[in-house]
Amino acid sequence: MKLYSTNNHDLKIDFQSAVFNSMPQDKGLYMPVEIPALEQDFIQHLDRYTLREIAYKVSFALLQDDIPANDLKSIIDDAINFEAPLHPLDEDTYVLELFHGPSLAFKDFGARFMSRVMAYFLKDNEQLLDVLVATSGDTGGAVALGFLGVPNTRVTILYPKGKVSEIQELQLCSNGQNIRAIEIDGTFDDCQHLVKQAFADDELNSKRRLTSANSINIARLIPQTFYYFNAVAQLFRKGKREVVFAVPSGNFGNIAAGLLAYKMGLPVKQFIAATNVNDTVPRFLETGVYETRPSVQTYANAMDVGAPSNWVRIMALFNEQRESVKEMVKSYRYTDEQTVQAIADIYRQFNYVACPHTAIAWLAIQEYQKQQAPADDTFVFLSTAHPCKFPDIFPAEIAAKIDIPEQVNALRQKEKIATAMPVDFDAFKAFLLTAE
Ligand SMILES: *Cc1c(COP(=O)(O)O)cnc(C)c1O
């Protein structure tokens, strides 16, 4: 696969370089030069394939020149070792549960695939890969658990003290092996700034092989297409064909992957991007003006993004035509009050507990349905995280209904290990340069 930069269509680089660079120098994002169309026979008979078989077919179409078939198959079997089931709420509405991986969030798909792809390409390279990641919660856990035990890699996570949930902190700080956590006495922005300073530091870069595991890496986007295909496969088995996907969106990577799947031939009637009050995209689709704003804190905090980085990828998929994007992507925004109300409504109507991000996607389906003439549609909203990760949001009655997964009980037995650090680049640099 050859990739270009959304800021420079003449730049062409191979997949391996794009994975390790993460982002082009010109600050665009990498996109495939050609988007392969999957065979009609495969698409028509998706229901015959398992999630892993689908993942292999889809990634092979993209990466056949980069990773030999057998190696790709091993990467998939190792990375995608959990399911993404559809849970019915009623006749036409399903939750696509993407939280059955080790960190209980959809980011496991991206992080597990990316870590194994990196380890694969590192084979002939002796220098340890130092992965740096700043997190406000979910990303760090997925990256930590994604890289845990992956040879020739080491992960350093920076997280803001007191600003992640208990379960998120356990996921960051209880791993040992090749994972290290630093508890920064500051904000998420401070963490991110320290990581950026590290990437700009000549001495560090000469002594360490640094890479970032952030969500714009092309190796995180590709595996997020798998569960869209697999959701349609599950619907085919139920005789359903017209599907509308609603996606809780922050940085817009998840929905960008859905739209990539659509461009590869997945039959989808409509996508709905659901946001919290960080509504840069809904405003853009309404007004035509793309105006980013500083992010505002909400209950759906993994979506608190004022400048969604993956939006340029979506525009690129639609040749920069806002009107074409508008046809395929509807977008709605919701406040914290609406989110809490939706959690209660979903619980009362369907006896189902949805995390705040997920509840926002459900709201968007209600709004879309009101605006459309009745049709024989099937609605699928993506559940991006397990509700137990956000215990403070739920009223006690609903919180009591949350099943705590096995992974979490196991975490609670472990010791928390983190290095406390002030917001001080010299201290962070010294940490990275000492000890092997
Ligand atoms: C990261 C995240 C999102 C937002 O996904 P994007 O790809 O950034 O749009 C939504 N919900 C949860 C739980 C997340 O962790």
The ligand as an ORCA input file, in Angstrom:
! r2SCAN-3c Opt
* xyz 0 1
  C     -11.742      7.434     21.806
  C     -13.151      7.256     22.183
  C     -14.206      7.816     21.432
  C     -13.968      8.701     20.246
  O     -13.469      8.004     19.126
  P     -12.847      8.795     17.907
  O     -12.274      7.764     17.023
  O     -11.795      9.705     18.501
  O     -13.943      9.581     17.277
  C     -15.506      7.544     21.810
  N     -15.785      6.811     22.895
  C     -14.803      6.265     23.656
  C     -15.184      5.475     24.843
  C     -13.462      6.456     23.327
  O     -12.496      5.922     24.094
*
